[in-house]
Amino acid sequence: MPRVALLGDRSPHPSHRELDALIPRLAEELGVDAEWVGTDSGVDVLGFDGVWLVPGSPYADDDAVHCAVRHVREAGRPFLGTCGGLQYAVVEYSRDVLGRAATHAESDGEADDNVVAALACSLQGERRLVTPVPGTRFASWCPRPFPGMHYCGYAPTADAVRALEASGVVVGATAPDAGAEVLDFPDHPFFVGSLFQPHIGAASGDPIHPLIHAFAAALP
């Protein structure tokens, strides 16, 4: 059974309770063994078959998260980043691949080099219609628009998204008030991030989201 690290700092937040509910279902329905790994635990995530950087930023150890994202990307290990996970993937890629001075407004403060900034309209506890972009890999997993749940107040800036697209990153979906909802990074078997949280609904028995199915299918 492939092992997945749920990289994040477990808390009583509703999003994390949903992840707790999803863990046994991942084993039973997808054959995936998932376990929490604290960002300040010192655990080497390359000891897992895949990494899911879960919501909950800023993290207890932001530097460790950035290192983990870089190592997973460079090793070609399957990666899923949701909410804060997508945001930190954007910061890491902007710094280490694009060579930009890239910061996150929430953890680094507002600055001209923010590649992740506060949304004009906070999406804490908000649903928005997520529309897949035709012809993308994400559209092959999710061919129709669907309501996506959010618990976020930050997102990649329009300038950062343009720079990412120029380097080959694909915007897989969009949503009102959120902009780029899904980013699919190039030169990697599976390195995908979403602002919406695909695990929401696990506790009430909703079907496991196709994005999670795609992540599981990419595991060795």
N, C-alpha and C positions, 0 to 999 in steps of 0.2 A: 504494500500500500504506500503510495507516494506521500511524503511528509511536507506540510506547508507551515511556514511560520506566519502567524498573525502578529506582525510587528507593530506594537503599540502599547500604550499604557492603560491597562484595564481599569475601568471605572464603573460607577453605577449609571452612567449616561444611557438613555434608551437605545442608542445605536450599538453600544457594547453589549447590552442585554440581548439584542437581536443576534449579534455575533455568537454569543454563548448558546443561543437556541439553535443556531445554524450548525455548530460544530458536530453534534451527533448525526445530523442529516447529511453532512458532507461525507461522513464515513459510510452511512447506510445507503445513500442514493448515488454517490459519485465515487466511492472507494478512495476517499482522500482523508488522511489523518492530519488534522489541523490542530495547532496548539499555540497558545499565547506566548509571545516572547517580548518581555519588557525592553524598551529602548535603552534603558540604563542597566540591563542585565549582564552585558558583556558577552552574550552568546553570539557565536559566529553564524550568521544566517546562511552562509554558504554550506553549512552542514545540512541544510534542507533542500528539497527538490524544487521548491518554489517559495516566493515571498509575497504576502499580501500586506502592504503598508496600509493599515486601517485608519479610520478617522480618529481625531483626538489631538490635533496640533494646537499650540506648540507642544512638542514632545518633551518628555523628561530629559532626554539627551539628544538635542537637535544635531549635534556634530556626529554622533553615532548613526543617526538616521541617514544623514547625507552620505556618510561612508558606506553604509549598507546598500543604499540605492546605487551608488557608483559601482560597487563590487558586483552586485547582482547584474547590472546592465553589462558590465565588461565581461562577466562570466557567461553571458547568454542564458542565465537562469530565468524561468518564467516569473513575471512580476505583474501584480495587479495593485494599483494605487487608487484608493477611493477617498474623495473629499481632500483632507490634508495630504493623503498619499499622492494624489495627482499634483497638488501644489508643490510638494517637495521634489517630485520628479522633474517638474518644470525648472525649479531652481537648480537642481543638480545638472541637468542637461545643458541649461543655459551657461552655467559656469564651466563645466568640464568638457563639453563638446563644442559649444559655440564660442567659448572664451570670453563671455561677457561678465561684467561686474553685476551679479544678479543677487538681489535680496528679496526678502519676504516682509511685507509691511507689518504683519502681526508680530513676528518674532524679532525683526531687525529694526522696526520703526519705519515711518513713511520717509521715502527718499526718491530721488530721481532715478535710481537704478533698481527700483522695485519691479520685479517681473510678476509678482503676485501682490495684488492690492485689494483694498476693501471694496466690496460690491456696493453699487449705488443703492441697491435694495437688498437688505439682508435676507437670506434664504433659510434662516433658522426655523426648522420645523415646517418648511414649505414644500409643496409639490409643484412641479412645473412640467409641462409637456415636453418630453425629450423626443426630438425628431432626428432619426438617423439620416446621414448624408448618403444618398444613393451611390452605389459603386464602391463603398468602403467595406473593409472587413467587418466593421461593427454592424453595418446594414445587413451583411450576410448572416450575422447572429441574431439581430433584432430588426427585421424588415419593416416593422410598422411603428409609428409613434406610440409612446406610452407615458403614463405619469410617473415621474421619478421623484423620490423623496430626498430632501436636502436638510442638512444641519450645518450650513456653512455661511460665513460672512465674507469670505475671501475667494478670489479666483485669479487665474492668469490674466494679465493686462492684454489689451488688444495689440499693443506693440510687441509684447512677448510672443503672442500667438502668431503674428505675422513673421517674426524671426524664426520661430519653430517651423512654420510651414515652408519657409524658404530653404530650410535645411532638410526637408523631406518628411517632417512630422505630419501626420494626417489628422485632420479634425473629423472624427467619426460621427459626431452628433452635436446638435445645438439645442438651446432652450431659451425661452424668454427670461431676461434678467440675469442669465448666467453666461451667455456667450458660448464659448467652446465647452461643451459638456463632456466630450470624450476625446482623448488624444491617444493616437496609436503611433508609437515611436519606431523609426526605421532601423534596419540592420540588426534585427533582433527577432527571435522566434515568437516571443510574446512579451511585450513591454507596453502595457495599456493602463491608462488612468481615466477615472470618471469623477465628475463632481457629485453626481447623484449617488446614492448609497444602495447598491443592488441587493444587499442582504436584508433591507427593511421589509418586513412581512414574514420573515422566517418563523418568528414566534407564534404567529397566527396560522401557520400552515400553508402560506402561499407557495406556489411552485418556485423552485430555485431559479433565479434569474439566468437568462441565456448567457450573460457576460461571465457569470461564475462558472457555468458549464464550459464555456470556451477556455477559461483559465485552467480548469481541471483537465480538459482535453490536451492542453499543451504540456502538462507535466510528464516527465519521463516515466 
